């Protein structure tokens, strides 16, 4: 590590003000930033800790409208009874992120702000048609995720929460890397008032994306059987030491079948 100035923000407004110091970075759970600093892939002059801001925490369910604070941990999402009653798929997703340490430190806001191409939450946000709320504006998930580790966030902008309407059915399934538990391919499938939406994480060269072929097939019949014989193109999918693009293309369909089966279960 190296010399860095640490600031504990007391409010969102305080955090925004502190972020103007030098080359500051926001610190939420620190699951990505701290390892990056240890390996010198990131070298901010200042860290602005968001972990103690009460207004960033909590889950509210009003009818079908769900609001999750940006500082809410994965463990809190996984175990919230009211959330599980209206959208068990996102609780299932949160329950399978990393290990207990990661789930009790990592936050939903930190995850989507980082937009790791193998993270779980981006698929949920995109499939659910969620709105990302910041200290400055509201951004649809369609416009929020812009590429590998890239989002629509501007300097000094903080993810304060996410909101979405719980769908009639939703399911998530991923093929995890056995070491990191990141998704080598993960699929979040939704059937709601706006039709079928299917988002894929862990596979795309540009990060999370919606699968139009799978959506079209499931729009006719929202059952795993509707995907029998379907294949998706490998063009645009990642190929690395863990899996080839062709293997990931197969995983997209397999995970989609499992996600739909979970949604109907």
Secondary structure, 3 states (H helix, E strand, C coil): CCCCEEEECCCHHHHHHHCCCCCEEEECCCCCHHHHHHCCCCCCCEEEECCCCHHHCCEEEECCEEEEECCCEHHHHHHCHHHHHHCHHHHHHHHCCCCHHHHHHCEHHHHHHHCCCCCCHHHHHHHCCCEEEECCCEEEHHHHEEECCEECCCCCCCEEEEEEECCCEEEEEEEECCCCCCEEEEEEEEEECCEEEEEEECCECCCCEECHHHHHHHHHCCCHHHHCCCCCCCCCECCCCCCCHHHHHHHHHHHHHHHHHHHHC
